Amino acid sequence: MGLFIAEAVQASNPYLDRIELVQGNIAAQEMDAVVTLLPQTLEYRGSVNKAIQRCAGQGMDKFLRQNVVNPQVGDVYAVPGFEMGCRNVFFAIVPVWKDEWDRHDRQLLNATRKAMELARRMSLRSIAFPPIGSGQKGFPKERAARLILQGITDRLDDDFDKVRIVCQRPETMQIFEKRLRRSF
């Protein structure tokens, strides 16, 4: 893979100070929305999705099954937060990634951008992302950090008060810190 150089407009984004990194549980965030990825099968895979499912309760699973019909890769759905502290959960639909060759940067980048766009259309002021797409069969963490931060900064403007990236592990947070420092 070639070298990635951020466009000048991204590097000089005056709203970068609205991005905050925290260590914690994405399901415990009191934000307008939290974002996660779901495969087209709508199966809860990975620790992030399972934590969201546990925290939201059975209502979310039932709501998804009744209201999300024939999801397509690239779709982003907003559902109520149910028993969570957030008002909404955004599910970005991705294919089932089987190996390294299945994952495409564009899918993760577009999922992040579309989540930001949906938050704007819904007039939401705060949104939280876990390190989406960097699970067991996901993107390498450094690559995921680059794509997630690029997607956020591509759509970050004065419509947002806060964009939070929530990492469970200190080593993941360090990767995002290092990548975010390059953006300033």
C-alpha positions as CSV (number, residue, x, y, z in Angstrom):
1,M,0.0,0.0,0.0
2,G,1.3,3.5,-0.9
3,L,2.0,6.4,1.3
4,F,-1.0,8.4,2.4
5,I,-0.7,12.2,2.6
6,A,-3.6,14.2,4.0
7,E,-4.9,17.0,1.8
8,A,-4.0,20.5,3.0
9,V,-7.7,21.3,3.8
10,Q,-7.8,18.3,6.2
11,A,-4.6,19.2,8.0
12,S,-5.7,22.8,8.5
13,N,-9.2,22.0,9.7
14,P,-9.9,24.6,12.4
15,Y,-12.3,22.2,14.2
16,L,-9.8,19.5,15.1
17,D,-9.9,20.6,18.7
18,R,-13.4,19.2,18.9
19,I,-12.1,15.7,18.5
20,E,-11.4,14.1,21.9
21,L,-9.9,10.7,22.7
22,V,-11.0,8.8,25.7
23,Q,-10.4,5.4,27.1
24,G,-13.6,3.6,28.1
25,N,-16.7,1.7,26.9
26,I,-18.5,3.0,23.8
27,A,-21.8,1.7,25.2
28,A,-21.5,4.0,28.3
29,Q,-21.1,7.2,26.3
30,E,-23.7,9.9,26.9
31,M,-23.6,11.5,23.5
32,D,-26.2,12.3,20.8
33,A,-25.1,9.2,18.9
34,V,-22.6,6.3,19.0
35,V,-21.4,4.6,15.8
36,T,-20.7,0.9,15.1
37,L,-20.4,-1.4,12.1
38,L,-22.7,-4.3,11.4
39,P,-22.4,-6.8,8.6
40,Q,-25.2,-7.2,6.1
41,T,-26.4,-10.2,8.0
42,L,-27.1,-7.8,11.0
43,E,-25.3,-10.3,13.3
44,Y,-23.7,-8.7,16.4
45,R,-20.0,-9.5,16.0
46,G,-17.2,-8.3,18.0
47,S,-16.9,-6.8,21.5
48,V,-18.2,-3.4,20.6
49,N,-21.4,-4.6,19.1
50,K,-22.0,-7.1,21.9
51,A,-21.4,-4.3,24.5
52,I,-23.9,-2.1,22.7
53,Q,-26.5,-4.9,22.5
54,R,-26.1,-5.8,26.2
55,C,-26.4,-2.1,27.3
56,A,-29.3,-1.2,25.0
57,G,-31.4,-4.3,25.9
58,Q,-33.6,-6.5,23.8
59,G,-35.5,-3.5,22.3
60,M,-32.7,-2.6,20.0
61,D,-32.4,-6.1,18.5
62,K,-36.1,-6.3,18.0
63,F,-36.2,-2.8,16.4
64,L,-33.4,-3.7,14.0
65,R,-35.0,-6.9,12.9
66,Q,-38.4,-5.2,12.3
67,N,-37.1,-2.0,10.7
68,V,-33.9,-2.8,8.8
69,V,-34.9,-4.7,5.7
70,N,-32.4,-5.8,3.1
71,P,-29.5,-3.7,4.3
72,Q,-26.9,-2.8,1.7
73,V,-23.2,-2.2,2.1
74,G,-22.8,1.6,2.6
75,D,-26.1,2.1,4.4
76,V,-26.2,3.8,7.8
77,Y,-29.2,3.4,10.0
78,A,-30.1,5.5,13.1
79,V,-31.9,3.6,15.8
80,P,-32.9,4.8,19.3
81,G,-30.4,4.3,22.1
82,F,-33.0,2.4,24.1
83,E,-31.4,1.8,27.5
84,M,-28.1,3.3,26.7
85,G,-27.0,6.8,27.7
86,C,-26.9,8.0,24.1
87,R,-29.9,9.1,22.1
88,N,-29.1,7.2,19.0
89,V,-27.0,4.3,17.7
90,F,-25.8,4.5,14.1
91,F,-25.2,1.1,12.4
92,A,-23.0,1.4,9.3
93,I,-23.5,-1.7,7.1
94,V,-20.3,-3.4,5.8
95,P,-19.7,-6.7,4.1
96,V,-18.6,-9.7,6.1
97,W,-14.8,-9.4,5.9
98,K,-13.2,-12.8,5.6
99,D,-9.5,-11.9,5.2
100,E,-7.1,-9.1,4.4
101,W,-8.2,-9.0,0.7
102,D,-11.9,-8.5,1.6
103,R,-11.4,-5.2,3.3
104,H,-11.4,-2.1,1.3
105,D,-10.3,1.3,2.7
106,R,-13.2,3.0,1.0
107,Q,-15.8,1.0,3.0
108,L,-14.5,2.1,6.4
109,L,-13.9,5.7,5.2
110,N,-17.4,6.0,3.7
111,A,-19.0,4.5,6.8
112,T,-17.3,7.1,8.9
113,R,-18.2,10.0,6.5
114,K,-21.8,8.8,6.2
115,A,-22.2,8.6,10.0
116,M,-21.0,12.2,10.3
117,E,-23.4,13.3,7.5
118,L,-26.3,11.5,9.2
119,A,-25.5,13.2,12.5
120,R,-25.5,16.6,10.7
121,R,-28.8,15.9,9.0
122,M,-30.3,14.9,12.3
123,S,-28.9,18.2,13.9
124,L,-26.9,16.2,16.4
125,R,-24.0,18.0,18.1
126,S,-22.0,15.1,19.5
127,I,-21.1,11.7,18.2
128,A,-18.8,8.9,19.5
129,F,-16.8,6.4,17.4
130,P,-15.1,3.3,18.7
131,P,-12.1,2.1,16.7
132,I,-14.6,0.6,14.2
133,G,-13.4,-2.0,11.8
134,S,-10.2,-2.8,13.7
135,G,-11.4,-6.0,15.5
136,Q,-10.1,-9.5,15.1
137,K,-10.8,-9.8,11.4
138,G,-10.7,-6.1,10.7
139,F,-8.3,-3.5,9.5
140,P,-4.9,-3.2,11.2
141,K,-5.3,-0.6,14.0
142,E,-3.0,2.0,12.4
143,R,-4.9,1.8,9.1
144,A,-8.3,2.0,10.8
145,A,-7.1,5.0,12.8
146,R,-6.0,6.8,9.7
147,L,-9.3,6.0,7.9
148,I,-11.6,6.9,10.8
149,L,-9.8,10.2,11.5
150,Q,-9.8,11.1,7.8
151,G,-13.6,10.4,7.6
152,I,-14.2,12.5,10.7
153,T,-12.1,15.4,9.6
154,D,-13.5,15.3,6.1
155,R,-17.0,16.1,7.6
156,L,-16.1,18.0,10.8
157,D,-17.3,21.6,10.9
158,D,-19.1,24.0,13.2
159,D,-22.2,21.8,13.3
160,F,-20.4,19.6,15.8
161,D,-19.5,20.4,19.4
162,K,-17.8,17.2,20.1
163,V,-16.6,14.1,18.2
164,R,-15.3,11.5,20.6
165,I,-13.2,8.4,19.8
166,V,-13.6,5.8,22.5
167,C,-10.8,3.2,22.8
168,Q,-11.1,0.2,25.2
169,R,-7.3,-0.5,25.3
170,P,-4.5,1.9,26.1
171,E,-2.4,0.7,23.1
172,T,-5.3,1.5,20.7
173,M,-5.7,5.0,22.3
174,Q,-1.9,5.6,21.7
175,I,-2.3,4.7,18.0
176,F,-5.2,7.2,17.7
177,E,-3.3,9.9,19.7
178,K,-0.2,9.5,17.4
179,R,-2.4,9.7,14.2
180,L,-4.4,12.7,15.6
181,R,-1.2,14.6,16.4
182,R,-0.2,14.3,12.8
183,S,-3.4,16.2,11.8
184,F,-2.5,19.3,13.8
